[in-house]
Amino acid sequence: MTESPTTGWWRDAVIYQVYVRSFADANGDGVGDLAGIRSRLPYLARLGVDALWVTPFYVSPMADFGYDVAGYRDVDPLFGTLDDARALIADAHAHELRVIVDIVPNHTSDRHPWFRDALAAAPGSSERERYMFREGRGADGALPPNDWESVFGGPAWTRVPDGQWYLHLFAPEQPDLNWENPEVRAEFDDILRFWLDLGVDGFRIDVAHGMVKAAGLPDVGRAGQAEMLGHAELPYFDQDGVHEIHRAWRKLLDSYPGDRVGVAEAWAPSTARLAAYTRPDELHQAFNFHYLGTPWNAAKLRAVIEETLRTARSAPATWVLSNHDVKRHATRFGGGETGLRRARAAALLTLALPGSAYVYQGEELGLPEVLDLPAEFRKDPQAGRGEDAGRDGCRVPIPWEGDEPPFGFSDGPSSWLPVPAAWRALTVAAEEADPESMLALYKAALRIRHAEPALGDGPLTWLDAPDGALAFVRPAPDGTAVGCAVNTGDAPVVVPAAGEPILTSGPVAWEDGAGLVLPPDTAAWWKVSSGS
């Protein structure tokens, strides 16, 4: 990749999320790896994305499939070697793809050397000060220090043999670090420099809203801990102190050439709180989970889009439909043929909005959530929190080619999660041969997005639209414009539009003098006629 001055490539980038375990397996053990990602880089280049975000591949006992890190400066043998990481970064750059890697700063693995040292040390020791150890409550300290609950269910505290308790906002195998400790801050500065020196283009910061805890660790009450989408409103998250950390990291990123970026995974209770993570001296982007959580309803979609654009002033908005933590949107939007139609329309809506978009691996194939995984394959530590809990169903490996599972994901006989036989028609090879496939739609949308100066970063102007629909125009500095309309209702609607259709998610019609006729669950892009 040719080095260039800072251009803000991330402002309108389309970034493809690679869940490393489930993307491609090069050594036949049934688990995806870095060499497998390298082998599929030509596919990502053909797809037309600008960057890939790779989930954690660091040394880990895999209690949370890599989000419990035992060694931040090396690759777990399950995924390859440090040389494989170097080769992946180099090959991606050769394909003009940037590489964003995950960093997990809120907690480590309980197998991390620091935590092992803490368990071996005495209460009050410097080793324990790296984590959140506290005395218990009650006469003999047998009660947790406060009433906080883990995101994965149950108390957020575990007691150790000497009687103290340690905090884990996620699984017990993921003890929370103490970010008031300068040693912790210095360690992560060094970890970031290690990967920046290897050539990564940025970091997706896991639980970016969680590192700083509420002062005094106060009780919050049962009502304050009701289950919410992504723990957005749990009162011990999103403390103001996290922003000092992100400002320091922004300075570190800016000290490197090539426009390196920081992306916050921050679940905040409002778009205004989320926007604080992307102030000019903080991170470059923050995931827009409010958009992801919006149902298939034009009025609600418009409301969250307007609120996002209103609050995201110092950084571009981001738009995401699915990721490795939520049910795939083709299923959330109704499943079956209905869900697929809506997913096609949602893709055009998302890719037409101002800012940057994230694509979760397999959404470009229209993959549904796998809802019937056998119990022996459900390994997610989040499972068990409810009838529909667990994230395994969105993490089933990608089907690449062939007629039998695992469909080219692995040269071995099986994959770590079973691939449904019904996905035979959803393989990359099958969809590349079908001009009407979801993959063809994504390729066309990304090609047009790159070619049209009106798409990507920039302004948006709303158009009048009937109930159940939304429509807008994206003007470009050169005077051209692209329109987008979506019908989420149950009946066809007519959207006043004049111009040349350039891409639709399904069959549409144009009525002379009236405009665009959109069937239910359909979206369209058009080149706006000059003067209209």
Disulfide bonds with the S-S distance in Angstrom:
none
